Amino acid sequence: MPELRRVFAKVGSTKAYASVGRLFAPLDRWMMRVTGSKFGLGSVFGLRTLLLTTVGRTSGQTRQVPLLYIERDGGYVVIGSNWGGERHPGWSSNLLAEPRALATVRGKQITVRGRLLTGAERQQTWDAVAAYWPAYTKYAERAERREIRVFLLEPVVED
């Protein structure tokens, strides 16, 4: 892991960072929108970030959120950590209600279908993502009353 990302991961695992990170999320989302997901706050630290667009399960409105990801099995793994909060993030509930979404990755918009991972597949994928962003381990400890959701965003082949 590059040194700057390692240092940022240590800071990223703190409760203070979770509070500050929530404040910076709108700026990150804006940066991702205007650059076509080519640059966001995480880019400074060598983190891969995509912009996920889901449909609100109750509002029907589109919602966008920047998320760290790793590539796996031809898709993108994203984590519903909510910074280790006690509730699942809204985007993850939206994805469960309507799995079809749009991922903007490195300037390319890709229609995806979100699949919640469970069991051994979830654990294996969690281990890979936690190796990429070790702060997820701390988030899981803080979210002790819920299992953090792990999704594979699989590209949809259009006919």
RAZIKA-V846265 format. One record per backbone hydrogen bond with DSSP energy under -0.5 kcal/mol. NH is the residue of the N-H (numbers start at 1). CO is the residue of the C=O. If there is no record, write none. Layout:
{{NH:CO} {NH:CO}}
//
This chain:
{{6:2} {7:3} {8:4} {9:5} {10:6} {11:7} {12:8} {13:9} {13:10} {14:11} {18:14} {19:15} {20:16} {21:17} {22:18} {23:19} {24:20} {25:21} {28:24} {29:25} {30:26} {31:27} {32:28} {33:29} {34:30} {35:31} {36:33} {37:32} {38:35} {43:40} {44:40} {44:41} {45:42} {46:43} {47:42} {49:47} {50:67} {51:104} {52:50} {52:65} {53:102} {54:52} {54:63} {56:54} {56:61} {60:56} {63:54} {65:52} {67:50} {69:48} {70:77} {72:75} {75:72} {76:153} {77:70} {78:151} {80:149} {81:79} {84:81} {85:82} {92:89} {93:89} {94:90} {95:91} {96:92} {97:93} {98:94} {101:112} {102:53} {103:110} {104:51} {105:103} {105:108} {106:37} {107:36} {108:105} {110:103} {112:101} {113:154} {114:99} {115:152} {117:150} {121:118} {122:118} {123:119} {124:120} {125:121} {126:122} {127:123} {128:124} {129:125} {130:126} {131:127} {132:128} {133:129} {136:133} {137:134} {138:134} {139:135} {140:136} {141:137} {142:138} {143:139} {144:141} {146:143} {148:146} {149:80} {151:78} {152:115} {153:76} {153:151} {154:113} {154:152} {156:111} {157:155} {158:156}}
//
